[in-house]
Amino acid sequence: MAKRDIQEELKHLQSLLKKEKEEDLLIYKRKMTGTSLKERRTQGVCWYPVELEKTKFDSGERLLVKISRSRDHRESHMFQSGKLVSLFSNAGKNHENSEVVNGVVNQVREYEMLITLNCDEVPEWIHDGYLGVQLLFDENSYREMENALKYLIKTKEERINQLKGILLGGIEAQFDDRLPIEIPGLNQSQNKALNLVRNARDVAIIHGPPGTGKTTTLVRSILYMLKEENQVLVCAPSNAAVDLFVEKLDEEGINVVRIGHPARVTENILSNTLDAKIAHHTDWKNMKTLRKRAEEFRILGKKYKRNFGHVEREQRRMVFAEAKKMKEEAEQLEFYIVNSILSNAQVIASTLVGANNYNLKGMKFQTVFIDEAAQALEPASWIPIIKSEKVIFAGDHFQLPPTIKSYAAAKNGLEVTLFEKAIKRNHADVMLQEQYRMNTEIMNFSSDYFYKGQLHPNEKVADWKVFKEDRCVEFIDTAGTGFFERIDSETKSSYNKEEANLLIRHFKEYLHQIQLMNKLDEVNNIGVISPYKAQVSLLKEIFDDTFSDNADLQSKIGINTVDSFQGQERDIIYISLVRSNEKGEIGFLADTRRMNVAITRAKKKLVVIGDSGTIGTHPFYQKFLDYVNEIGAYRSAFELGA
């Protein structure tokens, strides 16, 4: 691709990002402007009212609050780790807009949320009751992506322009020709990937299908790279993916610093955050003392009245001068502490957008590793690449793509990630082929359809089942039952009550079989998945009611959307497809990557429930139906008494 074509491609990307931002903001305003708190709660952007459970300060001296919502409020919601929120109170004379403090979600469960607030002290009104929390629009992410694209279009920096030519222009990536090495504990394809990374001069791509040990391979590659480089940058689009790497590298004894708001990290790696490392630095107490004294002098200076004489005026000037001097000393000391921490770090880890954190301004890296690269918007992927000489991508473009709000922007190219472009335009990838998660029959359909039949199971998982006589795959066909889908009037999401009831009936029968075989203790976790939020809410309600007196079993069951299960695995997976209509319409079930993710979460048992008459109109599902027939996994819902 000519240089002009690359520039045009980037300018086109700019226009798509602008469309996406406009659509995202429009959706946000629709949900927030002129709507009641109850309406916002229904739309999943607000919890109200909430109870204050506790407040505390973490090791980085950030204020944490834990809140809970009523168990009667079962609405699905859009809150997740890393999201910007505002906590407000409607008590007494308080108003939502005046009594408010912003923060970031640490973690969120079904009925509880942990938030880090952007304030130094607990607000007085927080104990007055009538608390609520709602989502804020994330302007910063768009600003960072826009700035990255502007820089890419205008830059004269030679190395960045070379990388643009390689990743976008199809210029051949260069590799050294060193003798391959073999790392114990890695399989053949993992070692091949590590050697590709080791020899890469510009770019290397680790294509990691489900369960193939992508994280292990990437960690080993990072460890090897640290033998040749003093420091590397590690990034991913989500906070959860970054935190996983921080945890794995910390276990290996690597000095890793997690950049970003401490609220966006899990509790286990809080000590790896820059804030926590600053708080534990030997000079931190001195810096805090200087700041405190500077504030004391500033307060003292303010006590002088305006109508005083020359001596008092001179004293006031000296007090303010001393306050300024101490503040500057504190800032210099903080600058020294931060630089000391960052320069000694072997790995600096952040989200893609977080790679432009003000503490990293001006820093350059020889190599950046980008995990989950197939879930990242292209403009976000460029943010850390701009700081680097070489990029290592890891991901799988046959799993979930990035979430895009604007249909027009997605279809005009925003849904195509830099990972996909690089894998298609360069010969710089290795696919991991041995998988360690699934029984062979669960694996084979995805392997054949998405990965050219190249996946094979590790011998430890090839034949494992919940119990010896079990069928590890079942498709329950609701065709002919009249179990038609409905639309939730408030959320506009599809649900299918009869299919949900059929699922719970099958689950209870299967649970009985497991108990008869005395195998329930060996089942660690169970996932119930549906692509539709309304069906997820319905299933949660049914499971809660059915097993309300069995806390042990409830603790093993997770019920959520496909997207929420990305990167996870379960011994048993149930999938409710929902769609059942006479027109054969399947909506976003047509995104086959979503189904690939759902199927490949299962380790020992997979049960899919759907209407073959509806889904069979799509070639992917027709092949899936052929497969379940071929392995004897087909059952009619009528067998279960439908």
Helices and strands as residue ranges (DSSP letters): H 3-32, H 37-42, E 46-57, E 63-69, E 84-89, E 100-108, E 112-117, G 124-127, E 131-135, H 139-154, H 158-167, H 188-199, E 203-207, H 214-228, E 232-236, H 239-251, E 256-258, G 262-264, G 267-272, H 274-279, H 284-302, H 310-344, E 347-351, G 353-356, G 358-360, E 365-370, G 373-375, H 378-385, E 388-395, H 407-409, I 410-414, H 418-425, E 429-431, E 434-435, H 440-450, E 456-457, E 473-477, E 486-487, E 494-495, H 497-516, G 520-522, E 526-529, H 533-546, H 551-556, E 557-560, H 562-565, E 570-576, G 587-590, H 592-599, E 602-610, H 612-615, H 619-630, E 634-636, G 637-640
